[in-house]
């Protein structure tokens, strides 16, 4: 489903992929986030770090009744507080997505798929 923003000229539709790309770029700018993770379809095995052009593959976007729900699959930096990093990501992304789309963010879930040591 696409997000819809009414206008006096008509309607603006925003695809889930556009929201996922913007959310991915917003997420990796947060402290402690190394990158987005691609999770194997089986749910087993190692998650791999995605390149910038594929960040959207690490995010599931759902739009229901013009409210956005996001699931982030991330890799965090070694030695950081996962709780603090996740809360920072949630607050930052919620603000940025609501400003970007004009839509309400209903829910953000963060799934930590890996840890990486940063030099």
C-alpha positions as CSV (number, residue, x, y, z in Angstrom):
1,X,0.0,0.0,0.0
2,X,1.2,3.5,-0.6
3,X,1.0,6.5,1.7
4,X,-1.4,9.2,0.6
5,X,-1.2,12.9,1.3
6,X,-4.2,15.0,0.3
7,X,-3.7,18.3,-1.4
8,X,-6.1,20.9,-2.7
9,X,-4.8,20.1,-6.2
10,X,-5.2,16.3,-5.8
11,X,-3.3,13.6,-4.0
12,X,0.4,12.7,-3.4
13,X,1.3,9.0,-3.1
14,X,4.5,7.9,-1.5
15,X,5.7,4.3,-2.1
16,X,6.9,2.0,0.6
17,X,10.3,1.8,-1.1
18,X,10.8,5.6,-1.0
19,X,10.0,5.6,2.7
20,X,12.4,2.6,3.3
21,X,15.2,4.4,1.4
22,X,14.8,7.6,3.4
23,X,14.4,5.6,6.7
24,X,17.6,3.7,5.9
25,X,19.6,6.8,5.3
26,X,18.2,8.3,8.5
27,X,19.1,5.2,10.5
28,X,22.7,4.9,9.5
29,X,23.3,8.5,10.5
30,X,22.5,7.6,14.1
31,X,25.3,7.0,16.6
32,X,26.1,3.3,17.0
33,X,24.5,2.1,13.8
34,X,27.1,0.5,11.5
35,X,24.6,-0.2,8.8
36,X,21.5,-2.0,7.6
37,X,21.4,-5.8,7.6
38,X,20.1,-8.2,5.0
39,X,18.6,-11.2,6.8
40,X,18.6,-14.6,5.0
41,X,15.2,-15.7,3.9
42,X,15.4,-18.8,6.1
43,X,15.9,-16.7,9.2
44,X,19.0,-18.7,9.9
45,X,22.7,-17.9,9.2
46,X,24.6,-14.6,9.3
47,X,23.2,-11.3,8.4
48,X,25.3,-9.3,5.9
49,X,25.9,-5.6,5.8
50,X,24.1,-3.8,3.0
51,X,25.6,-1.2,0.7
52,X,24.1,2.3,0.7
53,X,22.1,1.7,-2.4
54,X,20.4,-1.4,-0.8
55,X,19.5,0.0,2.6
56,X,15.8,-0.4,1.8
57,X,16.3,-4.2,1.8
58,X,17.0,-4.0,5.6
59,X,13.7,-2.3,6.4
60,X,10.1,-3.5,6.2
61,X,7.6,-0.8,5.7
62,X,3.9,-1.2,6.2
63,X,1.3,1.5,5.7
64,X,-2.2,1.0,7.2
65,X,-4.8,3.7,7.4
66,X,-2.1,6.2,6.4
67,X,0.1,5.3,9.4
68,X,3.6,4.0,8.9
69,X,5.1,1.0,10.7
70,X,8.8,0.2,10.3
71,X,11.0,-2.8,11.1
72,X,14.7,-2.1,11.0
73,X,17.3,-4.9,10.7
74,X,20.6,-3.3,11.8
75,X,24.2,-4.0,12.7
76,X,25.4,-2.0,15.7
77,X,28.9,-1.0,16.7
78,X,30.7,-3.1,19.3
79,X,30.7,-1.7,22.8
80,X,27.7,0.6,22.6
81,X,24.5,0.4,24.6
82,X,22.1,-1.4,22.3
83,X,19.1,0.0,24.2
84,X,20.4,3.6,23.9
85,X,21.3,3.2,20.2
86,X,17.8,1.6,19.4
87,X,16.0,4.4,21.3
88,X,18.0,7.1,19.5
89,X,17.2,5.4,16.2
90,X,13.5,5.2,17.0
91,X,13.2,8.9,18.0
92,X,15.4,10.2,15.2
93,X,13.7,8.2,12.4
94,X,10.2,8.9,13.8
95,X,10.8,12.6,13.6
96,X,12.5,12.5,10.2
97,X,9.9,10.2,8.5
98,X,6.9,12.2,9.9
99,X,8.5,15.5,8.7
100,X,9.4,13.9,5.3
101,X,6.0,12.3,4.6
102,X,3.6,14.4,6.6
103,X,2.2,11.0,7.8
104,X,2.1,9.6,11.4
105,X,4.6,6.9,12.4
106,X,2.7,4.3,14.3
107,X,5.4,1.9,15.3
108,X,9.2,1.3,14.9
109,X,10.8,-2.1,15.7
110,X,14.5,-2.5,15.8
111,X,16.1,-6.0,15.2
112,X,19.8,-6.1,16.0
113,X,21.2,-8.7,13.5
114,X,24.9,-8.3,14.3
115,X,27.7,-6.4,16.0
116,X,30.8,-5.1,14.3
117,X,34.0,-3.7,15.7
118,X,34.7,-0.2,14.3
119,X,38.3,1.0,13.9
